[in-house]
């Protein structure tokens, strides 16, 4: 049994991502800022454990497995993770290890545990935003703890040690004191990272005939919300798109669709040749394309569903906006000129061109930061 949550939770699974990438290295899974809803947190925890059980490495170094409740003496490690996050989330999964195995842990009151842990910090500790029980298997569960890190730097007291206080920093799997450059970076302002939603996607695969290869192309409508008056700029060179199905992944070449709007808007979204600028909510359009060889044709003819993942780097921030959606094979008849060439066409489930119970469904995911602090396209 795990600690009791403050609210009732529901199980909500996210797709796993054990993928063999066609023609490129798989990008890191990037996740979310600290405005994470409980169901998003639950989905991320379930996905992380599923990946661990499948033998895939957990590439997001802000997620930590804990077989048991951390002792108060481990406050230094939490401070180090929070300082590395610097405005992003830190998640503890209590009751599991790096293999995805689930353990029975002490049934304690989270408030009492947190009071002892936070007392080790000098004046200010990270905010414990959520603590929820996440069902994993029948009869098994873990406790997920979500910490906000937007008030870094976090300092721990050494209680009689020398020095008396320390600003720890996570480095790989270890903890050390922060350097001067890292301390300065903690104090620099971060650009606003907007929340992104996918409103519509249309994807198709066409064969070139005979033993020729094939082309995958499509378009997406993306909506940006929750921007601040200071605005955000999403550079084109930091935009990435991938599709995944049945253990295969295809990186897509991205370009912005539409004409350059030129004059900056006082409130809204502006398209430029270098990227998208947002000073308020609004939509923009993307086109993407990929080439594949003839050996992929049969797979493309048979695949029913794709997961599409979009990533948007933000100028002036080490965080990125991430969004994903589920694409299903379309029942529409191919255009006459493409009857023989079409291998498949897929649209967003519940997008603006497909409704569930009369209500459009958008598929939000998490905003986040990769462990290296750079966009996945730049690596």
VMD Tcl script that draws the C-alpha trace (Angstrom):
set ca {
  {0.00 0.00 0.00}
  {1.08 3.57 -0.70}
  {0.25 6.82 1.01}
  {-3.27 8.09 0.70}
  {-3.86 10.72 -2.02}
  {-5.65 13.98 -1.45}
  {-8.08 13.29 -4.32}
  {-9.57 10.41 -6.19}
  {-7.70 9.51 -9.36}
  {-8.57 7.72 -12.57}
  {-6.42 5.40 -14.62}
  {-5.45 6.94 -17.92}
  {-2.84 5.29 -20.09}
  {-0.46 6.98 -22.46}
  {1.07 5.16 -25.42}
  {4.46 3.57 -24.88}
  {7.39 4.63 -26.94}
  {9.74 1.69 -27.46}
  {10.50 2.56 -31.05}
  {12.96 1.64 -33.75}
  {13.60 4.85 -35.67}
  {13.73 4.85 -39.48}
  {16.59 7.01 -40.69}
  {17.21 8.96 -37.48}
  {17.98 8.71 -33.81}
  {14.90 8.67 -31.59}
  {14.31 11.98 -29.82}
  {14.07 12.13 -26.08}
  {10.62 12.09 -24.59}
  {10.14 15.63 -23.37}
  {7.50 16.39 -20.87}
  {5.63 19.07 -19.32}
  {6.04 22.05 -17.09}
  {4.77 22.16 -13.53}
  {1.19 23.08 -14.51}
  {0.50 19.35 -14.81}
  {-2.96 18.00 -14.17}
  {-3.36 14.91 -12.04}
  {-4.50 12.75 -14.95}
  {-1.46 13.84 -16.97}
  {0.79 12.94 -14.04}
  {-0.86 9.53 -13.77}
  {-0.49 8.85 -17.48}
  {3.19 9.82 -17.42}
  {3.90 7.55 -14.44}
  {2.16 4.59 -16.09}
  {4.05 5.15 -19.32}
  {7.38 5.46 -17.51}
  {6.87 2.16 -15.68}
  {5.76 0.43 -18.89}
  {8.94 1.61 -20.63}
  {11.08 0.46 -17.71}
  {9.48 -2.99 -17.81}
  {10.07 -3.20 -21.56}
  {13.78 -2.60 -20.95}
  {13.97 0.92 -22.40}
  {16.01 3.56 -20.58}
  {14.18 6.35 -18.77}
  {15.70 9.33 -20.54}
  {14.00 12.10 -18.56}
  {16.30 12.73 -15.61}
  {13.63 14.63 -13.70}
  {11.73 11.39 -13.04}
  {13.15 9.35 -10.17}
  {12.21 5.89 -8.93}
  {12.18 5.32 -5.18}
  {11.72 1.80 -3.76}
  {10.80 3.33 -0.39}
  {9.93 6.74 0.98}
  {13.11 8.87 0.93}
  {14.51 9.71 4.35}
  {14.77 13.35 5.38}
  {18.54 13.08 4.92}
  {17.88 12.78 1.17}
  {16.65 16.40 0.97}
  {19.95 17.30 -0.69}
  {19.14 15.02 -3.64}
  {15.70 16.58 -4.02}
  {17.19 20.09 -3.94}
  {19.72 19.05 -6.59}
  {16.97 17.76 -8.90}
  {14.86 20.87 -8.31}
  {17.79 23.17 -9.13}
  {18.47 21.22 -12.30}
  {14.76 21.46 -13.22}
  {14.73 25.24 -12.64}
  {11.09 25.91 -13.46}
  {10.19 22.46 -14.72}
  {8.76 19.51 -12.85}
  {10.44 16.88 -10.71}
  {8.57 13.60 -10.17}
  {9.23 10.95 -7.55}
  {7.67 7.53 -8.20}
  {7.59 5.93 -4.75}
  {7.26 2.15 -4.63}
  {9.03 1.20 -7.88}
  {12.56 0.79 -9.22}
  {14.32 1.32 -12.55}
  {13.14 -2.07 -13.85}
  {9.47 -1.20 -13.33}
  {9.10 -3.61 -10.41}
  {6.55 -2.46 -7.80}
  {7.18 -2.75 -4.05}
  {5.06 -2.49 -0.94}
  {6.01 0.66 0.97}
  {5.17 2.05 4.37}
  {1.66 3.49 4.61}
  {2.32 6.96 5.96}
  {0.83 10.42 5.87}
  {2.41 12.44 3.06}
  {1.97 15.66 5.03}
  {4.08 14.30 7.90}
  {6.77 12.98 5.55}
  {6.93 16.28 3.67}
  {7.16 18.33 6.87}
  {10.32 16.41 7.85}
  {11.81 16.60 4.35}
  {11.12 20.32 3.78}
  {12.58 21.22 7.18}
  {16.02 20.37 5.75}
  {15.76 23.26 3.29}
  {16.95 26.77 4.09}
  {13.75 28.86 4.27}
  {12.20 27.59 1.01}
  {11.58 24.08 -0.35}
  {10.09 23.05 -3.71}
  {6.29 23.08 -3.71}
  {4.72 19.62 -3.49}
  {1.90 20.18 -5.99}
  {0.33 16.72 -6.21}
  {0.59 13.39 -4.47}
  {-1.58 10.66 -5.97}
  {-1.84 6.90 -5.92}
  {-1.37 5.42 -9.40}
  {-2.72 1.88 -10.00}
  {-0.21 -0.15 -12.01}
  {-1.29 -3.79 -11.86}
  {-4.23 -5.48 -10.20}
  {-3.63 -4.96 -6.50}
  {-0.42 -2.94 -7.02}
  {0.10 0.80 -7.02}
  {2.76 3.47 -6.60}
  {2.65 6.99 -5.22}
  {3.52 9.85 -7.57}
  {4.85 13.10 -6.11}
  {4.99 16.18 -8.34}
  {7.25 19.05 -7.28}
  {7.35 22.57 -8.75}
  {10.80 24.10 -9.15}
  {10.00 27.64 -10.26}
  {11.57 29.28 -7.19}
  {15.13 28.01 -7.61}
  {17.78 28.19 -6.30}
  {16.99 25.76 -3.48}
  {19.39 25.72 -0.57}
  {19.78 22.96 2.03}
  {21.09 23.37 5.54}
  {23.96 21.14 6.59}
  {23.14 21.57 10.33}
  {26.53 22.12 11.84}
  {28.54 21.09 8.81}
  {31.03 23.16 6.92}
  {29.81 25.01 4.97}
  {26.53 25.57 6.80}
  {24.47 25.78 3.59}
  {24.76 24.38 0.08}
  {23.14 24.81 -3.32}
  {23.28 21.25 -4.69}
  {23.01 20.39 -8.37}
  {22.24 17.10 -10.03}
  {24.92 15.87 -12.41}
  {24.09 12.63 -14.20}
  {23.04 10.21 -11.48}
  {25.02 12.03 -8.78}
  {24.79 15.20 -6.73}
  {27.41 17.94 -6.33}
  {27.58 21.62 -5.39}
  {26.45 24.06 -8.07}
  {29.10 25.98 -9.98}
  {29.11 29.78 -10.29}
  {27.87 29.56 -13.89}
  {25.00 27.31 -12.82}
  {24.03 29.69 -10.02}
  {23.93 32.60 -12.47}
  {21.82 30.56 -14.88}
  {19.30 29.80 -12.13}
  {18.71 33.53 -11.69}
  {18.19 34.36 -15.37}
  {14.59 34.91 -16.51}
  {13.07 32.15 -18.63}
  {10.91 32.83 -21.67}
  {7.25 31.81 -21.46}
  {6.45 28.34 -22.84}
  {2.89 28.15 -24.21}
  {0.65 25.11 -23.99}
  {0.06 23.51 -27.40}
  {-2.95 21.57 -28.65}
  {-3.36 19.61 -31.88}
  {-6.68 20.50 -33.54}
  {-6.37 18.53 -36.78}
  {-3.96 16.27 -38.65}
  {-4.20 14.79 -42.15}
  {-1.47 12.30 -43.06}
  {-1.06 10.18 -46.19}
  {1.46 7.73 -47.62}
  {1.89 7.31 -51.39}
  {3.91 4.69 -53.24}
  {6.03 5.66 -56.22}
  {5.12 2.59 -58.25}
  {7.05 -0.59 -58.99}
  {10.09 -0.99 -56.77}
  {10.24 2.72 -56.07}
  {10.07 4.13 -52.58}
  {7.22 6.00 -50.95}
  {6.42 9.41 -49.57}
  {4.70 10.34 -46.31}
  {3.25 13.83 -46.15}
  {0.64 15.69 -44.20}
  {-0.43 18.80 -42.37}
  {-1.45 19.78 -38.86}
  {-3.30 22.62 -37.19}
  {-1.75 23.61 -33.86}
  {-3.35 25.92 -31.31}
  {-1.27 27.86 -28.76}
  {-2.80 29.00 -25.49}
  {-1.76 30.33 -22.07}
  {0.79 32.78 -23.44}
  {1.94 35.71 -21.33}
  {2.04 39.37 -22.41}
  {5.79 39.02 -22.99}
  {5.04 36.47 -25.72}
  {6.86 33.42 -27.03}
  {8.82 32.72 -30.19}
  {8.91 29.16 -31.61}
  {11.83 28.96 -34.07}
  {11.34 26.81 -37.16}
  {14.75 25.16 -36.72}
  {13.67 23.91 -33.27}
  {10.42 22.30 -34.47}
  {10.33 18.52 -34.82}
  {7.63 16.02 -35.76}
  {7.62 12.23 -35.60}
  {5.12 9.45 -36.16}
  {5.32 6.10 -34.40}
  {3.49 2.79 -34.87}
  {4.19 -0.80 -33.87}
  {7.74 -0.12 -32.78}
  {8.73 1.94 -35.83}
  {9.29 5.66 -35.96}
  {9.57 8.14 -38.84}
  {11.04 11.62 -38.30}
  {9.19 14.18 -40.43}
  {10.64 17.27 -42.07}
  {8.70 20.29 -40.81}
  {7.82 23.57 -42.44}
  {5.36 26.29 -41.54}
  {2.39 26.68 -43.88}
  {0.80 29.96 -44.87}
  {2.02 33.42 -45.79}
  {4.22 35.50 -43.58}
  {2.01 37.94 -41.69}
  {4.72 40.60 -41.55}
  {3.46 43.18 -39.07}
  {3.65 41.91 -35.47}
  {0.27 41.43 -33.84}
  {-0.56 43.13 -30.55}
  {-2.38 39.95 -29.48}
  {-2.33 36.64 -31.33}
  {-0.06 34.44 -33.44}
  {2.26 35.74 -36.16}
  {3.89 33.58 -38.85}
  {7.36 34.47 -40.05}
  {10.01 32.76 -42.17}
  {12.05 32.10 -39.01}
  {9.20 30.69 -36.92}
  {5.99 31.49 -35.06}
  {5.59 34.37 -32.58}
  {2.73 34.29 -30.08}
  {1.53 37.16 -27.90}
  {-1.85 35.55 -27.30}
  {-3.89 32.46 -28.17}
  {-4.10 31.46 -31.82}
  {-3.49 28.78 -34.45}
  {-0.85 28.06 -37.05}
  {-0.37 25.35 -39.65}
  {2.43 22.90 -40.34}
  {3.33 20.75 -43.32}
  {5.57 17.72 -42.94}
  {7.14 15.14 -45.21}
  {9.32 12.02 -45.11}
  {10.67 9.54 -47.64}
  {10.84 5.78 -47.14}
  {12.14 2.92 -49.25}
  {10.12 0.21 -50.97}
  {10.54 -2.22 -48.06}
  {8.24 -0.01 -45.96}
  {5.28 -0.17 -48.35}
  {3.68 -3.28 -46.88}
  {3.94 -1.89 -43.38}
  {2.33 1.39 -44.43}
  {-0.51 -0.46 -46.15}
  {-1.27 -2.41 -42.97}
  {-0.73 0.07 -40.14}
  {-4.01 1.29 -38.64}
  {-2.92 3.85 -36.04}
  {-0.05 6.28 -35.55}
  {1.04 8.37 -32.61}
  {2.18 11.77 -33.82}
  {4.51 13.80 -31.60}
  {5.30 17.48 -32.16}
  {8.01 19.41 -30.34}
  {8.49 23.18 -30.33}
  {11.61 24.79 -28.95}
  {11.11 28.22 -27.39}
  {13.60 31.05 -27.94}
  {15.14 32.18 -24.67}
  {14.18 29.02 -22.78}
  {15.69 25.60 -22.26}
  {12.19 24.16 -22.13}
  {10.13 22.95 -25.07}
  {6.42 22.63 -25.78}
  {5.37 19.07 -26.61}
  {2.07 17.72 -27.88}
  {0.93 14.38 -29.22}
  {-2.18 12.81 -30.74}
  {-3.50 9.52 -32.04}
  {-4.08 9.13 -35.79}
  {-6.41 6.47 -37.18}
  {-6.74 5.17 -40.72}
  {-9.30 7.18 -42.64}
  {-12.30 5.49 -44.26}
  {-12.45 8.09 -47.00}
  {-11.93 6.86 -50.53}
  {-8.64 7.96 -52.12}
  {-8.66 10.61 -54.80}
  {-9.00 9.18 -58.32}
  {-5.47 10.07 -59.30}
  {-4.11 8.26 -56.22}
  {-6.15 5.04 -56.12}
  {-3.21 2.84 -57.06}
  {-0.52 4.88 -55.33}
  {-2.18 5.46 -51.95}
  {-0.84 3.24 -49.18}
  {-2.90 4.83 -46.46}
  {-4.43 7.97 -45.07}
  {-4.84 8.85 -41.40}
  {-6.57 11.64 -39.49}
  {-6.54 12.80 -35.88}
  {-8.95 10.89 -33.68}
  {-11.54 13.34 -32.45}
  {-9.98 16.25 -34.33}
  {-11.97 19.09 -35.82}
  {-12.67 16.90 -38.88}
  {-13.79 13.97 -36.75}
  {-16.07 14.22 -33.72}
  {-16.75 12.10 -30.65}
  {-20.32 12.50 -29.38}
  {-20.53 15.82 -31.19}
  {-17.62 17.33 -29.28}
  {-14.19 17.88 -30.85}
  {-11.45 16.23 -28.85}
  {-8.02 17.80 -28.68}
  {-5.15 15.73 -27.38}
  {-2.84 17.72 -25.10}
  {0.42 16.37 -23.79}
  {3.18 17.76 -21.62}
  {5.55 20.70 -21.89}
  {9.08 20.01 -20.85}
  {12.83 20.06 -21.00}
  {15.21 17.43 -22.25}
  {18.05 16.38 -20.05}
  {20.72 18.09 -22.13}
  {18.94 21.46 -22.12}
  {18.81 21.59 -25.94}
  {16.15 20.85 -28.50}
  {16.03 17.29 -29.72}
  {16.62 18.48 -33.29}
  {19.83 20.20 -32.31}
  {21.49 17.03 -31.02}
}
mol new
graphics top color blue
foreach p $ca { graphics top sphere $p radius 0.5 }
foreach p [lrange $ca 0 end-1] q [lrange $ca 1 end] { graphics top cylinder $p $q radius 0.2 }
display resetview
